[in-house]
Amino acid sequence: MEEQAIMTGLEKVFGEVFHDSVIQLKPDTIVSDVEGWDSFSHIRLVLAVERSFKIRFTTQEIQSWANVGDLCKTILTKTR
């Protein structure tokens, strides 16, 4: 899976979790850039991403993400 395909998939998941059908993500998108992204919605987001991409994250992976680009890179390594 390519990075652009992952970002497109993430935009769909983010849109569903945050009820925003026009959300546009960039690799440097951070928590404060997305309205409603708090600790509770982060858990829902992680679960939705895992379902969408049919993968599982470790706690260490989740804690290592500083932005959407880091999340994308983790997905990329798990879907190769």
VOGU-3710 file (C-alpha; in Angstrom, 3 decimals, decimal comma):
1> meeqaimtgl> 0,000/0,000/0,000  1,313/3,432/-0,906  1,486/6,454/1,365  -1,099/8,434/-0,627  -3,574/5,541/-0,440  -3,032/5,369/3,314  -3,628/9,113/3,703  -6,836/8,809/1,671  -7,965/5,947/3,885  -7,072/7,924/6,999
11> ekvfgevfhd> -9,111/10,902/5,804  -12,116/8,611/5,496  -11,597/7,181/8,994  -10,988/10,615/10,530  -14,106/11,897/8,781  -16,187/9,127/10,317  -14,720/9,441/13,817  -14,877/13,243/13,922  -18,066/13,630/11,847  -16,286/15,801/9,283
21> sviqlkpdti> -16,794/14,673/5,697  -14,362/17,268/4,287  -11,410/16,747/6,625  -8,066/17,122/4,878  -5,041/15,613/6,546  -1,388/16,403/6,009  1,563/14,487/7,423  2,152/17,276/9,932  -1,464/17,337/11,187  -1,485/17,153/15,005
31> vsdvegwdsf> -4,150/16,714/17,666  -4,794/20,437/18,060  -5,492/20,750/14,305  -8,589/18,521/14,502  -11,639/19,753/16,370  -12,793/17,238/18,941  -9,597/15,175/18,987  -9,202/14,378/22,660  -8,088/11,306/24,608  -11,455/9,560/24,267
41> shirlvlave> -11,766/10,190/20,532  -8,132/9,119/20,124  -9,067/5,651/21,382  -12,010/5,502/18,973  -9,731/6,689/16,169  -7,089/4,027/16,845  -9,733/1,294/16,890  -11,305/2,598/13,677  -7,914/2,756/11,932  -7,121/-0,798/13,040
51> rsfkirfttq> -10,456/-2,020/11,657  -10,121/-0,107/8,411  -6,589/-1,253/7,630  -6,978/-4,704/9,249  -3,948/-4,228/11,502  -3,162/-3,955/15,219  -0,968/-1,371/16,926  1,163/-1,870/19,988  0,990/0,591/22,866  4,542/1,654/22,064
61> eiqswanvgd> 3,604/2,439/18,449  0,591/4,492/19,514  2,647/6,473/22,028  5,322/7,212/19,418  3,030/9,182/17,093  3,573/12,928/17,090  1,434/13,587/14,011  -0,582/11,933/11,243  2,603/11,319/9,250  3,922/9,089/12,037
71> lcktiltktr> 0,637/7,160/12,067  0,840/6,802/8,295  4,405/5,457/8,479  3,360/2,858/11,056  0,499/1,711/8,823  2,843/1,600/5,850  5,244/-0,740/7,654  2,391/-2,997/8,774  0,778/-3,280/5,317  3,872/-4,061/3,267
//
